[in-house]
């Protein structure tokens, strides 16, 4: 039973490391990776709960990193949404200015 438990801990450790590499290398827009980091945090609980001393240390570090990355990704997503809404407002103002009746009158008078 102890060998099986240690095997599960090793597999969870490898899965966490591979998952972190793939999450870090993904080209997604924030906060799309938040669920992945939360999943990595749940995987990190396995070595933390069932591993030997060094795997418990790894599990604690992995859990902390996963949660920090999830929070960072969430904050980046908030900033990204704010930037997108400001850009959307700027585009709408520019569109409204170019499609206003006074703008079309200025174009016709300058063309004469």
Buried (B, 14 or more C-beta within 10 A) or exposed (E): EEEEEBEBBBEBBEBBBEBBEEBEEEEEEBBEBBEBBBBBBEBBBBBBEBBEEEBBEBBBEBBEBBBEBBEBBBEBBEEEEEEEEEEEEEEEEEEEEEEEEEEEEEEEEEEE
